[in-house]
Amino acid sequence: MSRRWIVAAAAAGLLATALAGAAPTSATGEAKLHTKRLVSVDIREHFADFRHLTGAAVDRQAGHTVGYESFTGIFYPKRDRAKIWVTYALKGGSITTVEHINGAESRSSGAILRGTGKYKGITGTLTARQALHNERKSYIVLKYRFCSTACAPAPR
């Protein structure tokens, strides 16, 4: 085998290794947008008082259990609003979010705060809506990217 072929094969191997380890990006250099849709059914809720709530739920996709969530929240009755912190325990890691609920709207939204395991470096948003005839069921949509240090806010 000639020396040129050995050098070319080594260069191709290095390039393939570098590309395999790279984060998925679009042509503009942004990380790929992922969408995860979940049906959340409350298992148990507990009100510590009229403003504070904790609980757990099971998360399903296509009728199969894909994870569980724990949540805690605080209600602001005079403003008809709530703030709920949720951690979704999914296969391979967890996603922590904060959700802002306005009692006058049928949908709520929030932000993905952080992830662990295969969700480490996650950033994104969530939207949620309650099922019409079942107050224990919610439809959750998580839209997220995996972000490197380039996506982190600049230090102050």
C-alpha positions in Angstrom: 0.0 0.0 0.0 1.4 3.4 -0.9 2.1 6.0 1.6 -0.4 8.4 0.1 -3.3 5.9 0.7 -2.2 5.4 4.3 -2.2 9.2 4.9 -5.6 9.6 3.2 -7.1 6.7 5.2 -5.8 8.2 8.5 -7.1 11.7 7.6 -10.5 10.2 6.7 -10.6 8.3 10.0 -9.8 11.4 12.0 -12.4 13.4 10.1 -15.1 10.7 10.7 -14.2 10.6 14.4 -14.4 14.4 14.7 -17.8 14.5 12.9 -19.3 11.7 15.0 -18.5 13.6 18.2 -19.8 16.9 17.0 -23.2 18.2 18.1 -25.9 18.1 15.5 -26.2 21.5 13.9 -28.1 23.1 11.1 -26.5 24.9 8.1 -26.6 28.1 10.1 -24.7 26.6 13.0 -27.6 26.3 15.4 -28.2 23.1 17.3 -31.1 20.9 16.0 -34.5 21.6 17.6 -36.1 18.5 19.2 -39.7 18.2 20.2 -41.0 15.8 22.9 -44.8 15.4 23.4 -46.0 13.9 26.6 -49.4 13.1 28.2 -49.1 13.7 31.9 -51.6 12.1 34.3 -51.4 13.2 38.0 -50.9 10.3 40.4 -51.1 12.2 43.6 -51.3 15.9 44.7 -50.8 17.4 48.2 -51.7 20.9 49.2 -49.6 22.0 52.1 -51.9 25.0 52.5 -54.1 27.0 50.1 -51.0 28.4 48.2 -48.5 25.5 48.1 -48.8 22.3 46.1 -46.6 19.2 45.6 -47.3 16.1 43.6 -46.3 13.4 41.2 -47.5 12.3 37.7 -46.8 9.6 35.1 -45.8 10.7 31.6 -46.9 8.7 28.5 -46.2 8.7 24.8 -48.4 6.7 22.5 -50.0 4.9 25.5 -46.6 3.8 26.9 -45.1 5.0 30.1 -41.9 7.0 29.3 -41.2 8.6 32.6 -42.5 10.2 35.8 -42.5 13.8 37.1 -42.5 15.5 40.4 -43.8 19.0 40.8 -44.1 21.7 43.4 -45.8 25.1 43.0 -47.0 28.2 44.5 -50.4 29.9 43.8 -51.1 33.6 43.8 -54.9 33.7 44.2 -55.3 37.5 44.1 -53.5 37.6 40.7 -55.1 34.3 39.5 -51.6 33.0 38.6 -49.2 30.1 39.6 -45.6 29.1 39.2 -44.9 25.4 39.0 -41.4 23.7 39.0 -41.4 20.3 37.4 -38.8 17.7 37.0 -39.4 15.1 34.3 -37.5 11.8 35.0 -37.1 10.2 31.6 -35.0 7.3 30.3 -31.4 8.4 30.5 -31.8 11.6 32.5 -34.1 14.3 33.7 -35.4 17.7 32.6 -36.2 20.5 35.1 -38.6 23.2 34.0 -40.6 26.2 35.4 -44.1 26.8 34.2 -46.0 30.1 34.5 -49.8 29.6 34.7 -52.3 32.4 34.1 -55.8 31.3 35.3 -57.5 33.3 32.5 -55.7 31.3 29.7 -56.2 27.7 28.6 -52.5 27.2 27.8 -49.4 27.8 30.0 -45.8 28.2 29.0 -42.4 28.0 30.6 -38.7 27.4 30.3 -36.4 24.5 30.5 -34.0 25.3 33.3 -31.5 22.4 33.1 -31.0 18.7 32.4 -29.1 15.7 33.7 -27.7 12.6 32.0 -28.4 12.6 28.3 -30.3 15.9 28.7 -27.2 17.8 30.1 -26.8 21.1 28.3 -30.5 21.3 27.3 -32.2 24.7 26.7 -35.7 25.3 25.5 -39.4 26.0 26.2 -42.5 24.1 27.2 -46.2 24.6 26.6 -49.0 22.8 28.4 -52.7 22.6 28.3 -55.2 20.7 30.5 -57.5 18.1 29.0 -61.0 19.3 28.5 -62.9 16.7 30.6 -60.1 15.4 32.9 -58.5 17.8 35.3 -55.8 15.2 36.1 -54.5 15.0 32.5 -52.3 17.6 30.7 -50.7 17.7 27.3 -47.0 18.8 27.5 -44.8 19.9 24.6 -41.1 20.3 25.2 -39.1 22.1 22.5 -35.4 22.0 23.1 -31.8 22.1 21.8 -28.6 20.8 23.3 -26.4 23.8 23.8 -22.6 24.0 24.2 -20.9 26.7 26.2 -21.3 29.0 23.2 -25.1 29.2 24.0 -24.5 30.1 27.7 -25.1 33.8 28.6 -22.1 35.9 28.8 -20.7 36.3 32.4 -21.3 39.6 34.0 
